[in-house]
Amino acid sequence: MSALVIAELFAQPGRGDDVAQLLLDILGESLKHEGCEDIRILRDQADADHVTGLTQWTQAHNYTDYLAWRTANGFTATFEAMMTRPLVIHYYDQIYHGRGLHAEDQRTEK
């Protein structure tokens, strides 16, 4: 069963764009990391300085291995310098996933 990982980044005021861009810049490497199945970068509509990574990994340890690799290469420190508090990480098992009627891949052109 895949593990869903939510990593919340709380940027310093006005640094949300910088945090989001850095996540986008490293996306290619991240998607190639062992066990990575899916990555979504999200931004809170009410707080542009609250950026979240919603990721899916074959197993939870794949994400912890990934984070250790990023930390060893100094990337975690780069993020921490732009944040107001430490990274918040949650691990979830997916119980259900369904696509709604208006999901883009289920629309038909008229």
PDB file as gemmi writes it, atoms N, CA and C in Angstrom:
CRYST1    1.000    1.000    1.000  90.00  90.00  90.00 P 1                      
ATOM      1  N   MET A   1       0.842  -1.178   0.000  1.00  0.00           N  
ATOM      2  CA  MET A   1       0.000   0.000   0.000  1.00  0.00           C  
ATOM      3  C   MET A   1       0.887   1.241   0.000  1.00  0.00           C  
ATOM      4  N   SER A   2       0.571   2.187  -0.866  1.00  0.00           N  
ATOM      5  CA  SER A   2       1.321   3.436  -0.950  1.00  0.00           C  
ATOM      6  C   SER A   2       1.146   4.270   0.311  1.00  0.00           C  
ATOM      7  N   ALA A   3       2.128   5.122   0.557  1.00  0.00           N  
ATOM      8  CA  ALA A   3       2.062   6.073   1.667  1.00  0.00           C  
ATOM      9  C   ALA A   3       1.894   7.472   1.098  1.00  0.00           C  
ATOM     10  N   LEU A   4       0.928   8.195   1.616  1.00  0.00           N  
ATOM     11  CA  LEU A   4       0.764   9.602   1.254  1.00  0.00           C  
ATOM     12  C   LEU A   4       1.471  10.424   2.318  1.00  0.00           C  
ATOM     13  N   VAL A   5       2.258  11.377   1.876  1.00  0.00           N  
ATOM     14  CA  VAL A   5       3.009  12.219   2.795  1.00  0.00           C  
ATOM     15  C   VAL A   5       2.655  13.670   2.510  1.00  0.00           C  
ATOM     16  N   ILE A   6       2.269  14.368   3.554  1.00  0.00           N  
ATOM     17  CA  ILE A   6       1.997  15.793   3.454  1.00  0.00           C  
ATOM     18  C   ILE A   6       3.090  16.516   4.232  1.00  0.00           C  
ATOM     19  N   ALA A   7       3.826  17.371   3.511  1.00  0.00           N  
ATOM     20  CA  ALA A   7       4.892  18.164   4.124  1.00  0.00           C  
ATOM     21  C   ALA A   7       4.493  19.633   4.026  1.00  0.00           C  
ATOM     22  N   GLU A   8       4.299  20.276   5.176  1.00  0.00           N  
ATOM     23  CA  GLU A   8       3.878  21.667   5.213  1.00  0.00           C  
ATOM     24  C   GLU A   8       5.077  22.570   5.476  1.00  0.00           C  
ATOM     25  N   LEU A   9       5.182  23.611   4.648  1.00  0.00           N  
ATOM     26  CA  LEU A   9       6.250  24.584   4.788  1.00  0.00           C  
ATOM     27  C   LEU A   9       5.621  25.946   5.071  1.00  0.00           C  
ATOM     28  N   PHE A  10       6.029  26.572   6.155  1.00  0.00           N  
ATOM     29  CA  PHE A  10       5.493  27.867   6.557  1.00  0.00           C  
ATOM     30  C   PHE A  10       6.576  28.908   6.326  1.00  0.00           C  
ATOM     31  N   ALA A  11       6.480  29.595   5.192  1.00  0.00           N  
ATOM     32  CA  ALA A  11       7.503  30.547   4.785  1.00  0.00           C  
ATOM     33  C   ALA A  11       7.417  31.846   5.594  1.00  0.00           C  
ATOM     34  N   GLN A  12       8.551  32.519   5.668  1.00  0.00           N  
ATOM     35  CA  GLN A  12       8.569  33.851   6.257  1.00  0.00           C  
ATOM     36  C   GLN A  12       7.652  34.736   5.414  1.00  0.00           C  
ATOM     37  N   PRO A  13       7.085  35.781   6.018  1.00  0.00           N  
ATOM     38  CA  PRO A  13       6.176  36.656   5.263  1.00  0.00           C  
ATOM     39  C   PRO A  13       6.805  37.121   3.950  1.00  0.00           C  
ATOM     40  N   GLY A  14       6.055  36.892   2.863  1.00  0.00           N  
ATOM     41  CA  GLY A  14       6.507  37.295   1.544  1.00  0.00           C  
ATOM     42  C   GLY A  14       7.444  36.325   0.850  1.00  0.00           C  
ATOM     43  N   ARG A  15       7.794  35.211   1.504  1.00  0.00           N  
ATOM     44  CA  ARG A  15       8.729  34.241   0.910  1.00  0.00           C  
ATOM     45  C   ARG A  15       8.034  33.002   0.351  1.00  0.00           C  
ATOM     46  N   GLY A  16       6.723  32.978   0.326  1.00  0.00           N  
ATOM     47  CA  GLY A  16       5.992  31.826  -0.203  1.00  0.00           C  
ATOM     48  C   GLY A  16       6.349  31.522  -1.651  1.00  0.00           C  
ATOM     49  N   ASP A  17       6.511  32.569  -2.477  1.00  0.00           N  
ATOM     50  CA  ASP A  17       6.898  32.361  -3.873  1.00  0.00           C  
ATOM     51  C   ASP A  17       8.265  31.695  -3.964  1.00  0.00           C  
ATOM     52  N   ASP A  18       9.209  32.119  -3.105  1.00  0.00           N  
ATOM     53  CA  ASP A  18      10.556  31.545  -3.114  1.00  0.00           C  
ATOM     54  C   ASP A  18      10.530  30.070  -2.737  1.00  0.00           C  
ATOM     55  N   VAL A  19       9.758  29.731  -1.717  1.00  0.00           N  
ATOM     56  CA  VAL A  19       9.648  28.335  -1.281  1.00  0.00           C  
ATOM     57  C   VAL A  19       9.005  27.495  -2.377  1.00  0.00           C  
ATOM     58  N   ALA A  20       7.908  27.993  -2.946  1.00  0.00           N  
ATOM     59  CA  ALA A  20       7.219  27.259  -4.007  1.00  0.00           C  
ATOM     60  C   ALA A  20       8.145  27.068  -5.211  1.00  0.00           C  
ATOM     61  N   GLN A  21       8.876  28.111  -5.591  1.00  0.00           N  
ATOM     62  CA  GLN A  21       9.766  28.002  -6.749  1.00  0.00           C  
ATOM     63  C   GLN A  21      10.892  27.007  -6.504  1.00  0.00           C  
ATOM     64  N   LEU A  22      11.434  26.996  -5.294  1.00  0.00           N  
ATOM     65  CA  LEU A  22      12.490  26.039  -4.978  1.00  0.00           C  
ATOM     66  C   LEU A  22      11.964  24.605  -5.075  1.00  0.00           C  
ATOM     67  N   LEU A  23      10.755  24.375  -4.597  1.00  0.00           N  
ATOM     68  CA  LEU A  23      10.145  23.044  -4.728  1.00  0.00           C  
ATOM     69  C   LEU A  23       9.979  22.667  -6.202  1.00  0.00           C  
ATOM     70  N   LEU A  24       9.542  23.619  -7.010  1.00  0.00           N  
ATOM     71  CA  LEU A  24       9.387  23.351  -8.439  1.00  0.00           C  
ATOM     72  C   LEU A  24      10.735  23.098  -9.119  1.00  0.00           C  
ATOM     73  N   ASP A  25      11.767  23.821  -8.677  1.00  0.00           N  
ATOM     74  CA  ASP A  25      13.098  23.659  -9.261  1.00  0.00           C  
ATOM     75  C   ASP A  25      13.680  22.265  -9.017  1.00  0.00           C  
ATOM     76  N   ILE A  26      13.357  21.662  -7.889  1.00  0.00           N  
ATOM     77  CA  ILE A  26      13.919  20.343  -7.557  1.00  0.00           C  
ATOM     78  C   ILE A  26      12.978  19.199  -7.920  1.00  0.00           C  
ATOM     79  N   LEU A  27      11.851  19.534  -8.522  1.00  0.00           N  
ATOM     80  CA  LEU A  27      10.816  18.546  -8.824  1.00  0.00           C  
ATOM     81  C   LEU A  27      11.331  17.389  -9.674  1.00  0.00           C  
ATOM     82  N   GLY A  28      12.134  17.679 -10.693  1.00  0.00           N  
ATOM     83  CA  GLY A  28      12.633  16.625 -11.576  1.00  0.00           C  
ATOM     84  C   GLY A  28      13.411  15.566 -10.831  1.00  0.00           C  
ATOM     85  N   GLU A  29      14.320  15.998  -9.955  1.00  0.00           N  
ATOM     86  CA  GLU A  29      15.100  15.048  -9.141  1.00  0.00           C  
ATOM     87  C   GLU A  29      14.206  14.292  -8.176  1.00  0.00           C  
ATOM     88  N   SER A  30      13.263  14.994  -7.600  1.00  0.00           N  
ATOM     89  CA  SER A  30      12.382  14.375  -6.619  1.00  0.00           C  
ATOM     90  C   SER A  30      11.548  13.262  -7.247  1.00  0.00           C  
ATOM     91  N   LEU A  31      11.020  13.516  -8.438  1.00  0.00           N  
ATOM     92  CA  LEU A  31      10.189  12.521  -9.118  1.00  0.00           C  
ATOM     93  C   LEU A  31      10.969  11.272  -9.488  1.00  0.00           C  
ATOM     94  N   LYS A  32      12.281  11.393  -9.627  1.00  0.00           N  
ATOM     95  CA  LYS A  32      13.128  10.254  -9.987  1.00  0.00           C  
ATOM     96  C   LYS A  32      13.623   9.471  -8.771  1.00  0.00           C  
ATOM     97  N   HIS A  33      13.366   9.985  -7.562  1.00  0.00           N  
ATOM     98  CA  HIS A  33      13.870   9.319  -6.360  1.00  0.00           C  
ATOM     99  C   HIS A  33      13.135   7.997  -6.153  1.00  0.00           C  
ATOM    100  N   GLU A  34      13.856   7.014  -5.671  1.00  0.00           N  
ATOM    101  CA  GLU A  34      13.279   5.679  -5.487  1.00  0.00           C  
ATOM    102  C   GLU A  34      12.003   5.721  -4.659  1.00  0.00           C  
ATOM    103  N   GLY A  35      10.959   5.123  -5.200  1.00  0.00           N  
ATOM    104  CA  GLY A  35       9.687   5.012  -4.490  1.00  0.00           C  
ATOM    105  C   GLY A  35       8.725   6.149  -4.731  1.00  0.00           C  
ATOM    106  N   CYS A  36       9.153   7.199  -5.420  1.00  0.00           N  
ATOM    107  CA  CYS A  36       8.256   8.335  -5.665  1.00  0.00           C  
ATOM    108  C   CYS A  36       7.237   7.970  -6.727  1.00  0.00           C  
ATOM    109  N   GLU A  37       5.967   8.131  -6.396  1.00  0.00           N  
ATOM    110  CA  GLU A  37       4.884   7.835  -7.324  1.00  0.00           C  
ATOM    111  C   GLU A  37       4.184   9.090  -7.836  1.00  0.00           C  
ATOM    112  N   ASP A  38       4.079  10.119  -7.003  1.00  0.00           N  
ATOM    113  CA  ASP A  38       3.313  11.302  -7.379  1.00  0.00           C  
ATOM    114  C   ASP A  38       3.695  12.466  -6.482  1.00  0.00           C  
ATOM    115  N   ILE A  39       3.738  13.665  -7.059  1.00  0.00           N  
ATOM    116  CA  ILE A  39       4.009  14.874  -6.273  1.00  0.00           C  
ATOM    117  C   ILE A  39       3.053  15.965  -6.716  1.00  0.00           C  
ATOM    118  N   ARG A  40       2.470  16.628  -5.745  1.00  0.00           N  
ATOM    119  CA  ARG A  40       1.667  17.829  -5.984  1.00  0.00           C  
ATOM    120  C   ARG A  40       2.204  18.921  -5.069  1.00  0.00           C  
ATOM    121  N   ILE A  41       2.391  20.108  -5.615  1.00  0.00           N  
ATOM    122  CA  ILE A  41       2.790  21.265  -4.823  1.00  0.00           C  
ATOM    123  C   ILE A  41       1.554  22.137  -4.689  1.00  0.00           C  
ATOM    124  N   LEU A  42       1.184  22.447  -3.457  1.00  0.00           N  
ATOM    125  CA  LEU A  42      -0.042  23.180  -3.167  1.00  0.00           C  
ATOM    126  C   LEU A  42       0.271  24.472  -2.426  1.00  0.00           C  
ATOM    127  N   ARG A  43      -0.593  25.462  -2.606  1.00  0.00           N  
ATOM    128  CA  ARG A  43      -0.462  26.710  -1.859  1.00  0.00           C  
ATOM    129  C   ARG A  43      -1.815  27.023  -1.235  1.00  0.00           C  
ATOM    130  N   ASP A  44      -1.774  27.383   0.033  1.00  0.00           N  
ATOM    131  CA  ASP A  44      -2.972  27.752   0.781  1.00  0.00           C  
ATOM    132  C   ASP A  44      -3.601  28.994   0.140  1.00  0.00           C  
ATOM    133  N   GLN A  45      -4.877  28.923  -0.235  1.00  0.00           N  
ATOM    134  CA  GLN A  45      -5.542  30.059  -0.869  1.00  0.00           C  
ATOM    135  C   GLN A  45      -5.667  31.259   0.059  1.00  0.00           C  
ATOM    136  N   ALA A  46      -5.669  31.018   1.357  1.00  0.00           N  
ATOM    137  CA  ALA A  46      -5.822  32.107   2.327  1.00  0.00           C  
ATOM    138  C   ALA A  46      -4.474  32.620   2.845  1.00  0.00           C  
ATOM    139  N   ASP A  47      -3.380  31.905   2.563  1.00  0.00           N  
ATOM    140  CA  ASP A  47      -2.054  32.290   3.075  1.00  0.00           C  
ATOM    141  C   ASP A  47      -0.994  31.848   2.071  1.00  0.00           C  
ATOM    142  N   ALA A  48      -0.566  32.765   1.213  1.00  0.00           N  
ATOM    143  CA  ALA A  48       0.392  32.447   0.145  1.00  0.00           C  
ATOM    144  C   ALA A  48       1.751  31.993   0.677  1.00  0.00           C  
ATOM    145  N   ASP A  49       2.009  32.197   1.953  1.00  0.00           N  
ATOM    146  CA  ASP A  49       3.276  31.777   2.551  1.00  0.00           C  
ATOM    147  C   ASP A  49       3.198  30.384   3.177  1.00  0.00           C  
ATOM    148  N   HIS A  50       2.084  29.723   3.005  1.00  0.00           N  
ATOM    149  CA  HIS A  50       1.895  28.342   3.480  1.00  0.00           C  
ATOM    150  C   HIS A  50       1.859  27.439   2.249  1.00  0.00           C  
ATOM    151  N   VAL A  51       2.945  26.721   2.020  1.00  0.00           N  
ATOM    152  CA  VAL A  51       3.107  25.865   0.848  1.00  0.00           C  
ATOM    153  C   VAL A  51       3.170  24.417   1.332  1.00  0.00           C  
ATOM    154  N   THR A  52       2.551  23.524   0.584  1.00  0.00           N  
ATOM    155  CA  THR A  52       2.481  22.129   0.999  1.00  0.00           C  
ATOM    156  C   THR A  52       2.863  21.211  -0.159  1.00  0.00           C  
ATOM    157  N   GLY A  53       3.595  20.167   0.179  1.00  0.00           N  
ATOM    158  CA  GLY A  53       3.866  19.109  -0.782  1.00  0.00           C  
ATOM    159  C   GLY A  53       2.999  17.916  -0.428  1.00  0.00           C  
ATOM    160  N   LEU A  54       2.191  17.478  -1.371  1.00  0.00           N  
ATOM    161  CA  LEU A  54       1.380  16.269  -1.208  1.00  0.00           C  
ATOM    162  C   LEU A  54       2.022  15.221  -2.099  1.00  0.00           C  
ATOM    163  N   THR A  55       2.632  14.235  -1.488  1.00  0.00           N  
ATOM    164  CA  THR A  55       3.392  13.257  -2.255  1.00  0.00           C  
ATOM    165  C   THR A  55       2.906  11.847  -1.969  1.00  0.00           C  
ATOM    166  N   GLN A  56       3.163  10.962  -2.920  1.00  0.00           N  
ATOM    167  CA  GLN A  56       2.809   9.553  -2.758  1.00  0.00           C  
ATOM    168  C   GLN A  56       4.056   8.723  -3.022  1.00  0.00           C  
ATOM    169  N   TRP A  57       4.331   7.785  -2.102  1.00  0.00           N  
ATOM    170  CA  TRP A  57       5.525   6.947  -2.162  1.00  0.00           C  
ATOM    171  C   TRP A  57       5.114   5.490  -2.029  1.00  0.00           C  
ATOM    172  N   THR A  58       5.884   4.594  -2.615  1.00  0.00           N  
ATOM    173  CA  THR A  58       5.536   3.178  -2.519  1.00  0.00           C  
ATOM    174  C   THR A  58       5.503   2.724  -1.067  1.00  0.00           C  
ATOM    175  N   GLN A  59       6.406   3.274  -0.250  1.00  0.00           N  
ATOM    176  CA  GLN A  59       6.433   2.995   1.188  1.00  0.00           C  
ATOM    177  C   GLN A  59       6.892   4.252   1.917  1.00  0.00           C  
ATOM    178  N   ALA A  60       6.480   4.407   3.169  1.00  0.00           N  
ATOM    179  CA  ALA A  60       6.840   5.602   3.948  1.00  0.00           C  
ATOM    180  C   ALA A  60       8.350   5.779   4.048  1.00  0.00           C  
ATOM    181  N   HIS A  61       9.101   4.682   4.138  1.00  0.00           N  
ATOM    182  CA  HIS A  61      10.550   4.815   4.285  1.00  0.00           C  
ATOM    183  C   HIS A  61      11.181   5.436   3.046  1.00  0.00           C  
ATOM    184  N   ASN A  62      10.513   5.337   1.876  1.00  0.00           N  
ATOM    185  CA  ASN A  62      11.048   5.992   0.680  1.00  0.00           C  
ATOM    186  C   ASN A  62      11.099   7.506   0.867  1.00  0.00           C  
ATOM    187  N   TYR A  63      10.077   8.068   1.519  1.00  0.00           N  
ATOM    188  CA  TYR A  63      10.091   9.509   1.779  1.00  0.00           C  
ATOM    189  C   TYR A  63      11.145   9.861   2.822  1.00  0.00           C  
ATOM    190  N   THR A  64      11.242   9.085   3.888  1.00  0.00           N  
ATOM    191  CA  THR A  64      12.256   9.399   4.905  1.00  0.00           C  
ATOM    192  C   THR A  64      13.657   9.272   4.315  1.00  0.00           C  
ATOM    193  N   ASP A  65      13.872   8.305   3.427  1.00  0.00           N  
ATOM    194  CA  ASP A  65      15.160   8.185   2.727  1.00  0.00           C  
ATOM    195  C   ASP A  65      15.404   9.408   1.849  1.00  0.00           C  
ATOM    196  N   TYR A  66      14.370   9.832   1.152  1.00  0.00           N  
ATOM    197  CA  TYR A  66      14.450  11.019   0.294  1.00  0.00           C  
ATOM    198  C   TYR A  66      14.802  12.256   1.121  1.00  0.00           C  
ATOM    199  N   LEU A  67      14.109  12.442   2.236  1.00  0.00           N  
ATOM    200  CA  LEU A  67      14.363  13.599   3.087  1.00  0.00           C  
ATOM    201  C   LEU A  67      15.781  13.559   3.652  1.00  0.00           C  
ATOM    202  N   ALA A  68      16.262  12.385   4.045  1.00  0.00           N  
ATOM    203  CA  ALA A  68      17.637  12.254   4.539  1.00  0.00           C  
ATOM    204  C   ALA A  68      18.634  12.617   3.440  1.00  0.00           C  
ATOM    205  N   TRP A  69      18.359  12.200   2.210  1.00  0.00           N  
ATOM    206  CA  TRP A  69      19.223  12.531   1.071  1.00  0.00           C  
ATOM    207  C   TRP A  69      19.241  14.034   0.831  1.00  0.00           C  
ATOM    208  N   ARG A  70      18.067  14.667   0.860  1.00  0.00           N  
ATOM    209  CA  ARG A  70      17.994  16.121   0.683  1.00  0.00           C  
ATOM    210  C   ARG A  70      18.748  16.844   1.811  1.00  0.00           C  
ATOM    211  N   THR A  71      18.600  16.353   3.032  1.00  0.00           N  
ATOM    212  CA  THR A  71      19.274  16.967   4.178  1.00  0.00           C  
ATOM    213  C   THR A  71      20.785  16.838   4.049  1.00  0.00           C  
ATOM    214  N   ALA A  72      21.266  15.654   3.678  1.00  0.00           N  
ATOM    215  CA  ALA A  72      22.705  15.427   3.518  1.00  0.00           C  
ATOM    216  C   ALA A  72      23.307  16.323   2.445  1.00  0.00           C  
ATOM    217  N   ASN A  73      22.504  16.697   1.447  1.00  0.00           N  
ATOM    218  CA  ASN A  73      22.982  17.555   0.365  1.00  0.00           C  
ATOM    219  C   ASN A  73      22.744  19.040   0.633  1.00  0.00           C  
ATOM    220  N   GLY A  74      22.308  19.385   1.857  1.00  0.00           N  
ATOM    221  CA  GLY A  74      22.155  20.778   2.252  1.00  0.00           C  
ATOM    222  C   GLY A  74      20.869  21.447   1.834  1.00  0.00           C  
ATOM    223  N   PHE A  75      20.001  20.715   1.196  1.00  0.00           N  
ATOM    224  CA  PHE A  75      18.779  21.323   0.706  1.00  0.00           C  
ATOM    225  C   PHE A  75      17.800  21.669   1.814  1.00  0.00           C  
ATOM    226  N   THR A  76      17.727  20.853   2.823  1.00  0.00           N  
ATOM    227  CA  THR A  76      16.812  21.124   3.930  1.00  0.00           C  
ATOM    228  C   THR A  76      17.174  22.440   4.604  1.00  0.00           C  
ATOM    229  N   ALA A  77      18.452  22.711   4.758  1.00  0.00           N  
ATOM    230  CA  ALA A  77      18.907  23.969   5.369  1.00  0.00           C  
ATOM    231  C   ALA A  77      18.477  25.169   4.527  1.00  0.00           C  
ATOM    232  N   THR A  78      18.481  25.020   3.206  1.00  0.00           N  
ATOM    233  CA  THR A  78      18.046  26.106   2.323  1.00  0.00           C  
ATOM    234  C   THR A  78      16.587  26.442   2.591  1.00  0.00           C  
ATOM    235  N   PHE A  79      15.755  25.424   2.730  1.00  0.00           N  
ATOM    236  CA  PHE A  79      14.345  25.660   3.051  1.00  0.00           C  
ATOM    237  C   PHE A  79      14.193  26.261   4.436  1.00  0.00           C  
ATOM    238  N   GLU A  80      14.894  25.705   5.416  1.00  0.00           N  
ATOM    239  CA  GLU A  80      14.755  26.169   6.789  1.00  0.00           C  
ATOM    240  C   GLU A  80      15.086  27.648   6.937  1.00  0.00           C  
ATOM    241  N   ALA A  81      16.010  28.145   6.127  1.00  0.00           N  
ATOM    242  CA  ALA A  81      16.386  29.561   6.190  1.00  0.00           C  
ATOM    243  C   ALA A  81      15.244  30.476   5.749  1.00  0.00           C  
ATOM    244  N   MET A  82      14.277  29.943   5.016  1.00  0.00           N  
ATOM    245  CA  MET A  82      13.150  30.739   4.522  1.00  0.00           C  
ATOM    246  C   MET A  82      11.880  30.535   5.329  1.00  0.00           C  
ATOM    247  N   MET A  83      11.923  29.686   6.354  1.00  0.00           N  
ATOM    248  CA  MET A  83      10.708  29.312   7.070  1.00  0.00           C  
ATOM    249  C   MET A  83      10.625  29.942   8.455  1.00  0.00           C  
ATOM    250  N   THR A  84       9.390  30.025   8.952  1.00  0.00           N  
ATOM    251  CA  THR A  84       9.164  30.566  10.293  1.00  0.00           C  
ATOM    252  C   THR A  84       9.144  29.486  11.357  1.00  0.00           C  
ATOM    253  N   ARG A  85       8.988  28.231  10.925  1.00  0.00           N  
ATOM    254  CA  ARG A  85       8.985  27.109  11.866  1.00  0.00           C  
ATOM    255  C   ARG A  85       9.410  25.849  11.127  1.00  0.00           C  
ATOM    256  N   PRO A  86       9.723  24.809  11.862  1.00  0.00           N  
ATOM    257  CA  PRO A  86      10.187  23.573  11.214  1.00  0.00           C  
ATOM    258  C   PRO A  86       9.132  22.954  10.298  1.00  0.00           C  
ATOM    259  N   LEU A  87       9.617  22.188   9.347  1.00  0.00           N  
ATOM    260  CA  LEU A  87       8.777  21.428   8.438  1.00  0.00           C  
ATOM    261  C   LEU A  87       7.829  20.536   9.240  1.00  0.00           C  
ATOM    262  N   VAL A  88       6.563  20.508   8.842  1.00  0.00           N  
ATOM    263  CA  VAL A  88       5.568  19.652   9.487  1.00  0.00           C  
ATOM    264  C   VAL A  88       5.247  18.524   8.515  1.00  0.00           C  
ATOM    265  N   ILE A  89       5.438  17.282   8.942  1.00  0.00           N  
ATOM    266  CA  ILE A  89       5.235  16.129   8.064  1.00  0.00           C  
ATOM    267  C   ILE A  89       4.197  15.192   8.663  1.00  0.00           C  
ATOM    268  N   HIS A  90       3.267  14.743   7.817  1.00  0.00           N  
ATOM    269  CA  HIS A  90       2.247  13.769   8.209  1.00  0.00           C  
ATOM    270  C   HIS A  90       2.290  12.610   7.215  1.00  0.00           C  
ATOM    271  N   TYR A  91       2.136  11.395   7.714  1.00  0.00           N  
ATOM    272  CA  TYR A  91       2.115  10.187   6.893  1.00  0.00           C  
ATOM    273  C   TYR A  91       0.711   9.580   6.964  1.00  0.00           C  
ATOM    274  N   TYR A  92       0.164   9.234   5.797  1.00  0.00           N  
ATOM    275  CA  TYR A  92      -1.183   8.688   5.738  1.00  0.00           C  
ATOM    276  C   TYR A  92      -1.235   7.428   4.876  1.00  0.00           C  
ATOM    277  N   ASP A  93      -2.155   6.526   5.234  1.00  0.00           N  
ATOM    278  CA  ASP A  93      -2.539   5.423   4.364  1.00  0.00           C  
ATOM    279  C   ASP A  93      -3.803   5.872   3.648  1.00  0.00           C  
ATOM    280  N   GLN A  94      -3.868   5.612   2.368  1.00  0.00           N  
ATOM    281  CA  GLN A  94      -5.046   5.986   1.601  1.00  0.00           C  
ATOM    282  C   GLN A  94      -6.123   4.933   1.783  1.00  0.00           C  
ATOM    283  N   ILE A  95      -7.295   5.370   2.191  1.00  0.00           N  
ATOM    284  CA  ILE A  95      -8.419   4.468   2.390  1.00  0.00           C  
ATOM    285  C   ILE A  95      -9.300   4.430   1.143  1.00  0.00           C  
ATOM    286  N   TYR A  96      -9.457   5.566   0.502  1.00  0.00           N  
ATOM    287  CA  TYR A  96     -10.299   5.637  -0.684  1.00  0.00           C  
ATOM    288  C   TYR A  96      -9.848   6.811  -1.536  1.00  0.00           C  
ATOM    289  N   HIS A  97      -9.970   6.675  -2.856  1.00  0.00           N  
ATOM    290  CA  HIS A  97      -9.737   7.766  -3.791  1.00  0.00           C  
ATOM    291  C   HIS A  97     -10.723   7.620  -4.932  1.00  0.00           C  
ATOM    292  N   GLY A  98     -11.539   8.609  -5.162  1.00  0.00           N  
ATOM    293  CA  GLY A  98     -12.508   8.577  -6.252  1.00  0.00           C  
ATOM    294  C   GLY A  98     -12.409   9.848  -7.071  1.00  0.00           C  
ATOM    295  N   ARG A  99     -12.812   9.782  -8.311  1.00  0.00           N  
ATOM    296  CA  ARG A  99     -12.802  10.930  -9.209  1.00  0.00           C  
ATOM    297  C   ARG A  99     -14.232  11.420  -9.374  1.00  0.00           C  
ATOM    298  N   GLY A 100     -14.447  12.706  -9.192  1.00  0.00           N  
ATOM    299  CA  GLY A 100     -15.769  13.295  -9.332  1.00  0.00           C  
ATOM    300  C   GLY A 100     -16.181  13.468 -10.784  1.00  0.00           C  
ATOM    301  N   LEU A 101     -17.439  13.725 -10.978  1.00  0.00           N  
ATOM    302  CA  LEU A 101     -18.009  13.893 -12.301  1.00  0.00           C  
ATOM    303  C   LEU A 101     -17.261  14.949 -13.107  1.00  0.00           C  
ATOM    304  N   HIS A 102     -16.761  15.972 -12.446  1.00  0.00           N  
ATOM    305  CA  HIS A 102     -16.112  17.082 -13.151  1.00  0.00           C  
ATOM    306  C   HIS A 102     -14.591  16.987 -13.158  1.00  0.00           C  
ATOM    307  N   ALA A 103     -14.055  15.843 -12.815  1.00  0.00           N  
ATOM    308  CA  ALA A 103     -12.609  15.652 -12.913  1.00  0.00           C  
ATOM    309  C   ALA A 103     -12.212  15.769 -14.373  1.00  0.00           C  
ATOM    310  N   GLU A 104     -11.115  16.422 -14.624  1.00  0.00           N  
ATOM    311  CA  GLU A 104     -10.723  16.748 -15.998  1.00  0.00           C  
ATOM    312  C   GLU A 104     -10.616  15.536 -16.908  1.00  0.00           C  
ATOM    313  N   ASP A 105     -10.074  14.440 -16.438  1.00  0.00           N  
ATOM    314  CA  ASP A 105      -9.885  13.287 -17.316  1.00  0.00           C  
ATOM    315  C   ASP A 105     -11.187  12.537 -17.605  1.00  0.00           C  
ATOM    316  N   GLN A 106     -12.296  12.939 -16.962  1.00  0.00           N  
ATOM    317  CA  GLN A 106     -13.564  12.268 -17.228  1.00  0.00           C  
ATOM    318  C   GLN A 106     -14.516  13.160 -18.021  1.00  0.00           C  
ATOM    319  N   ARG A 107     -14.097  14.343 -18.353  1.00  0.00           N  
ATOM    320  CA  ARG A 107     -14.962  15.248 -19.138  1.00  0.00           C  
ATOM    321  C   ARG A 107     -15.000  14.786 -20.584  1.00  0.00           C  
ATOM    322  N   THR A 108     -16.140  15.010 -21.188  1.00  0.00           N  
ATOM    323  CA  THR A 108     -16.254  14.738 -22.625  1.00  0.00           C  
ATOM    324  C   THR A 108     -16.585  16.056 -23.317  1.00  0.00           C  
ATOM    325  N   GLU A 109     -15.979  16.262 -24.465  1.00  0.00           N  
ATOM    326  CA  GLU A 109     -16.220  17.494 -25.226  1.00  0.00           C  
ATOM    327  C   GLU A 109     -17.589  17.400 -25.890  1.00  0.00           C  
ATOM    328  N   LYS A 110     -18.290  18.499 -25.933  1.00  0.00           N  
ATOM    329  CA  LYS A 110     -19.622  18.552 -26.581  1.00  0.00           C  
ATOM    330  C   LYS A 110     -19.520  19.280 -27.881  1.00  0.00           C  
TER     331      LYS A 110                                                      
END                                                                             
